[in-house]
Amino acid sequence: MEFTFAPEYQELIKLARQVAERTIAPRAAQVDEQGVYPQDYFQVFKETGLLGVAIPEEYGGSGLGALGLVLAVEEVAKYDCSAGLMLLLTRLSTMAVSLAGTEAQKREYLGGTATGRRRGAFCLSEPDAGSDTQNIRTRAVRQGDRFVINGTKNWISGAGQADFFIVATRTDSSAPGSKGYSVFVVDRDTPGLTVGKKEHKMGVRGLPVHQVIFEDLTVPESCLLGRENEGFKIIMNNLNAVRPVVAARGLGLAEGALMYWLEYARQRQSFGKPLIEHQGLQWMAAEIAADIEGARLLTYRAAKLVDAGQTGKEAAPFLSMAKLKATELAVRASNDLLQMMGAVGYMEDYPMARYVRDARQLTIVEGTSQIQKNIIARALAEGTVRW
């Protein structure tokens, strides 16, 4: 296994780190407090080309794939998980287009995302369908060469800024199991589409979530991604492909929390010496550092699987392992590090409380930890995981 990066990836890490330190770090606390989408983040991502990291060069991106996006997200998430989510959305909202879109769709939505001309959102979850993906109730009914869509999507990240939406629907309610699903790309200005109120959420406040409501929304057949009634595989592969990027958000958050604690622990005195010199705390920090390295290897490997085109059933357990371990680590590390700061860590004047709140989102989005365990366990039972 290769443990060094090619020069283009090394330059990307350097660039993302500069953006994180100069733009993200000074603003992170304010963005969290205000709960308003940080346009300055988006602007610097646009100016530096980070919006197009995972998008092929032929569509205006850098062509550095999932691994490139993972590396960039890891750096910015050290200071603000909202920034990591902003970059993740460039993949979440375009992967279905990459997998099943026409050339015209790819040029419009991949090309537009890479340059910052377009911003997208992924509409899957509903009031009664989150982890239970096959229970989605949004319907798309064919009427000649057009489809009429009705339904409501919940907790859609980036919906407030998005100008296009990837929408998972049922097109044949009588079809069994995973049959009868279709995916559409819908522009925001299409009549019948409404972005609902902003939800008040616990963390990652810089990227608000909204309902997205479809009421007799009519789109031409050209908005269909792939074939009618064969969209469930597109949905699952879209989620699989993004799981290493969610893992990178968890990885970056854990790194950032540990970095902050180390800085604090070198200055804070307790029982006559700096916190960093207490063996009990040293051991806790050492365990977190070792777990970060383990999660990093899982995450990078998962990204390379995606870049090799492996987003289906055989690769799914390994993509889930990365997402599971890195996001659970983010929760555990931030909680332990807050405890290691004592009362100071509990105060909102310091960033550790924000790390704790932000980490809790990661074990829920793009498939909960329990869903990841189901995927891994099923593969073990079927004998598709081999070492």
C-alpha positions in Angstrom: 0.0 0.0 0.0 1.2 3.5 -0.9 1.6 5.8 2.1 2.8 8.9 0.3 0.8 11.3 -1.9 1.6 12.4 -5.4 2.6 16.1 -5.7 -0.8 17.3 -6.8 -2.4 15.9 -3.6 0.4 17.4 -1.5 -0.3 20.8 -3.1 -4.0 20.3 -2.4 -3.4 19.6 1.3 -1.2 22.7 1.5 -3.9 24.9 -0.2 -6.8 23.5 1.9 -4.7 24.0 5.1 -4.0 27.6 4.2 -7.7 28.2 3.5 -8.6 26.6 6.8 -6.2 28.6 8.9 -6.7 31.9 7.2 -10.4 32.0 6.5 -12.2 29.2 8.4 -10.5 29.3 11.8 -11.0 33.0 12.5 -14.7 32.8 11.7 -15.8 29.4 13.0 -17.2 30.5 16.4 -19.1 33.4 14.8 -20.6 31.2 12.1 -21.7 28.7 14.8 -23.2 31.5 16.9 -25.1 33.2 14.1 -26.3 30.1 12.3 -26.1 31.8 9.0 -24.6 30.3 5.8 -21.0 31.7 5.5 -20.8 33.2 2.0 -17.1 34.0 2.6 -16.4 30.3 3.0 -18.1 29.6 -0.3 -16.3 32.5 -2.0 -12.8 31.3 -1.0 -13.7 27.7 -2.0 -14.7 29.1 -5.3 -11.6 31.2 -5.8 -9.2 28.4 -4.9 -11.0 25.7 -7.0 -11.8 23.6 -3.9 -15.5 23.3 -5.1 -14.3 21.3 -8.1 -11.7 19.0 -6.4 -13.7 15.8 -7.0 -15.1 16.8 -10.4 -13.3 15.5 -13.6 -11.2 18.0 -15.5 -13.4 17.7 -18.6 -16.2 19.4 -16.6 -14.0 22.1 -15.1 -12.8 20.4 -12.0 -9.4 19.3 -10.7 -10.0 15.6 -11.3 -8.6 14.6 -7.9 -11.6 12.5 -7.1 -12.9 11.3 -3.8 -9.4 11.1 -2.3 -8.8 14.8 -3.1 -12.1 15.8 -1.6 -11.4 13.7 1.5 -8.1 15.5 2.0 -9.6 19.0 1.6 -12.5 18.2 3.9 -10.2 16.8 6.6 -8.3 20.1 6.7 -11.2 22.5 6.9 -13.2 20.3 9.3 -10.4 20.7 11.8 -11.8 24.2 12.5 -15.4 24.1 11.4 -17.5 21.0 10.5 -19.9 23.3 8.5 -17.0 24.1 6.1 -16.4 20.4 5.6 -20.1 19.9 4.9 -20.1 22.7 2.3 -17.4 20.8 0.4 -19.1 17.5 0.9 -22.2 18.8 -0.8 -20.2 19.3 -4.0 -20.1 15.5 -4.2 -23.4 14.6 -2.6 -25.4 16.7 -5.0 -23.4 15.6 -8.2 -22.5 11.9 -7.7 -25.9 10.7 -9.1 -25.3 12.9 -12.2 -21.8 11.4 -12.5 -23.2 7.9 -12.2 -26.2 8.1 -14.4 -26.5 11.6 -16.0 -26.5 12.4 -19.7 -23.6 14.4 -21.2 -25.7 17.5 -21.2 -26.6 17.0 -17.5 -23.0 16.4 -16.6 -21.9 19.6 -18.3 -24.6 21.7 -16.7 -24.5 20.4 -13.1 -20.9 19.1 -12.7 -19.5 22.0 -14.6 -21.7 24.5 -12.8 -20.7 23.1 -9.4 -17.0 23.1 -10.2 -17.0 26.8 -11.0 -19.4 27.9 -8.3 -22.1 28.8 -10.7 -24.3 26.0 -9.4 -25.0 24.8 -5.8 -26.9 21.6 -5.2 -28.7 19.6 -2.5 -29.6 15.9 -2.1 -33.2 15.2 -1.3 -33.8 11.7 0.1 -35.0 11.9 3.8 -38.6 12.4 4.5 -40.8 12.8 7.6 -41.3 9.0 7.7 -38.3 7.8 5.7 -34.8 8.4 6.9 -32.9 5.1 7.4 -35.8 3.3 5.9 -35.0 4.5 2.4 -37.4 2.1 0.7 -40.3 3.9 2.5 -40.0 7.2 0.7 -43.4 8.5 -0.3 -42.5 11.3 -2.8 -44.2 10.3 -6.0 -43.3 11.1 -9.6 -46.2 10.2 -12.0 -45.5 10.0 -15.7 -47.8 12.1 -18.0 -46.6 11.5 -21.5 -43.1 12.8 -21.8 -43.3 14.6 -18.4 -43.4 13.7 -14.7 -45.5 15.3 -12.0 -43.8 15.2 -8.6 -45.5 15.5 -5.2 -43.9 15.0 -1.7 -41.9 16.5 1.1 -38.2 16.1 1.9 -36.9 16.8 5.4 -33.6 18.0 6.9 -32.0 18.9 3.5 -28.5 20.4 4.1 -27.8 23.4 1.9 -31.3 23.7 0.6 -31.4 27.4 1.4 -28.6 28.1 -1.1 -29.2 25.3 -3.6 -30.3 26.1 -7.1 -30.8 22.5 -8.1 -31.9 19.4 -6.2 -31.3 15.7 -6.7 -34.7 14.1 -5.8 -35.4 10.5 -5.0 -39.0 9.4 -5.8 -41.2 6.4 -6.3 -42.4 6.0 -9.9 -44.0 2.6 -9.5 -45.7 2.0 -6.1 -46.6 -1.6 -7.1 -43.0 -2.7 -7.8 -41.5 -4.9 -5.1 -38.5 -4.2 -2.9 -36.0 -1.8 -4.5 -37.8 -1.6 -7.8 -39.9 1.3 -8.9 -37.7 4.2 -7.7 -36.4 7.0 -9.9 -34.1 10.0 -9.5 -34.6 13.5 -10.9 -32.5 16.6 -11.1 -34.8 19.6 -10.5 -33.9 23.3 -10.7 -35.0 25.5 -7.9 -37.0 27.9 -10.0 -39.3 25.1 -11.2 -42.9 26.0 -10.4 -44.2 23.9 -7.5 -40.9 23.7 -5.6 -40.8 25.4 -2.2 -38.0 25.6 0.3 -39.5 25.5 3.7 -38.4 27.2 7.0 -34.9 26.8 8.4 -34.8 24.1 11.1 -33.2 24.9 14.5 -30.5 22.2 14.9 -28.0 21.3 17.6 -24.7 21.7 15.6 -23.1 22.3 12.2 -25.1 25.6 12.3 -23.3 27.2 9.4 -25.1 25.0 6.9 -28.8 25.2 7.8 -31.3 22.5 6.9 -34.8 23.0 5.4 -37.8 21.1 4.2 -38.2 20.9 0.4 -41.7 20.6 -0.7 -42.9 19.5 -4.2 -46.5 20.3 -5.1 -47.6 19.3 -8.6 -44.2 20.1 -9.8 -43.8 19.2 -13.5 -40.5 18.3 -15.1 -39.6 17.0 -18.6 -38.2 13.5 -19.1 -34.8 15.1 -19.6 -34.6 15.7 -15.8 -34.6 12.0 -15.2 -31.2 10.5 -14.1 -30.7 7.1 -15.6 -33.7 4.9 -16.4 -37.2 5.2 -15.0 -37.9 2.7 -12.1 -34.2 1.8 -11.8 -33.1 4.7 -9.5 -32.6 2.8 -6.2 -29.1 1.6 -7.2 -28.2 5.2 -8.1 -29.4 6.4 -4.6 -27.4 3.7 -2.8 -24.3 4.2 -4.9 -24.5 8.0 -4.4 -24.6 7.4 -0.6 -21.8 4.8 -0.7 -19.6 7.2 -2.7 -20.0 10.0 -0.2 -19.4 7.9 3.0 -15.6 8.4 2.9 -16.2 12.2 2.7 -18.4 12.0 5.8 -15.6 10.0 7.4 -13.2 12.8 6.6 -15.4 15.3 8.4 -15.2 13.1 11.5 -11.5 12.6 11.1 -10.9 16.3 10.7 -13.1 17.1 13.7 -11.2 14.6 15.9 -7.9 16.0 14.8 -9.0 19.6 15.4 -10.3 18.8 18.8 -7.1 17.1 19.8 -5.0 19.9 18.4 -6.9 22.4 20.4 -6.7 20.4 23.6 -2.9 19.9 23.2 -2.5 23.7 22.9 -4.7 24.3 25.9 -3.0 21.5 28.0 0.5 23.0 27.5 -0.6 26.2 29.1 -3.2 25.2 31.8 -1.6 24.4 35.2 -3.0 21.8 37.5 -1.4 20.5 40.7 1.7 22.5 40.0 2.4 21.4 36.4 0.8 21.7 32.9 -2.1 19.3 32.2 0.0 17.8 29.4 2.4 16.4 32.0 -0.3 14.3 33.8 0.0 10.7 32.8 -3.7 9.9 33.0 -4.4 12.7 30.5 -1.4 11.7 28.4 -2.8 8.2 28.0 -6.2 9.4 27.0 -4.7 11.7 24.4 -2.4 8.9 23.1 -5.4 6.6 22.6 -7.3 9.3 20.7 -4.2 9.9 18.5 -3.8 6.2 17.7 -7.5 6.0 16.9 -7.2 9.0 14.6 -4.4 7.2 12.6 -6.6 4.1 12.3 -9.6 6.1 11.1 -7.3 7.9 8.6 -6.2 4.8 7.0 -9.7 3.4 6.7 -10.9 6.7 5.3 -8.2 7.1 2.7 -8.6 3.5 1.6 -12.3 4.0 1.2 -11.7 7.1 -0.9 -9.4 5.1 -3.2 -12.1 2.4 -3.6 -14.5 5.0 -4.8 -12.0 6.5 -7.2 -11.5 3.0 -8.6 -15.2 2.9 -9.4 -16.1 0.6 -6.5 -19.3 2.0 -5.0 -21.5 -1.1 -5.2 -22.3 -4.0 -2.9 -18.8 -5.5 -2.7 -17.2 -2.2 -1.6 -20.1 -1.1 0.6 -18.9 -2.7 3.9 -15.5 -1.1 3.6 -17.0 2.3 2.9 -19.3 1.8 5.8 -16.4 0.8 8.1 -14.7 4.1 7.4 -17.8 6.1 8.0 -18.6 4.2 11.2 -15.2 4.4 12.8 -14.3 8.0 11.9 -17.7 9.5 12.9 -17.9 7.5 16.2 -14.3 8.6 16.9 -15.4 12.2 16.4 -18.1 11.8 19.1 -15.9 9.9 21.5 -12.8 12.1 21.1 -14.6 15.4 21.4 -16.5 14.2 24.5 -13.3 12.8 26.2 -11.3 16.0 25.3 -14.1 18.2 26.8 -13.9 16.1 30.0 -10.1 16.5 30.0 -10.6 20.3 30.0 -13.0 20.3 32.9 -15.5 23.2 33.4 -13.7 25.2 30.8 -14.5 22.7 28.1 -18.2 23.0 28.9 -18.2 26.8 28.3 -19.4 28.0 24.9 -16.6 30.6 25.0 -14.2 27.8 24.0 -14.5 25.6 20.8 -14.7 22.2 22.5 -18.4 22.5 23.2 -18.9 23.2 19.5 -16.8 20.2 18.5 -19.1 18.0 20.7 -22.3 19.4 19.2 -21.0 19.2 15.6 -19.8 15.6 16.1 -23.3 14.3 16.9 -24.5 15.0 13.4 -21.9 12.8 11.8 -23.2 9.5 13.2 -26.6 10.2 11.7 -26.2 11.7 8.2 -25.7 9.6 5.1 -26.7 6.5 7.1 -26.6 6.2 10.9 -24.0 4.2 12.7 -26.5 1.4 13.1 -27.2 1.3 9.3 -23.4 1.1 8.7 -23.3 -1.9 11.2 -26.1 -3.5 9.3 -24.3 -3.2 6.0 -21.1 -4.6 7.5 -22.9 -7.4 9.3 -24.8 -8.4 6.2 -21.6 -8.7 4.2 -20.0 -10.8 6.9 -23.0 -13.1 6.9 -22.9 -13.4 3.1 -19.2 -14.0 3.1 -18.4 -11.1 0.8 -15.9 -9.6 3.3 -12.6 -11.4 2.9 -9.1 -10.7 4.4 
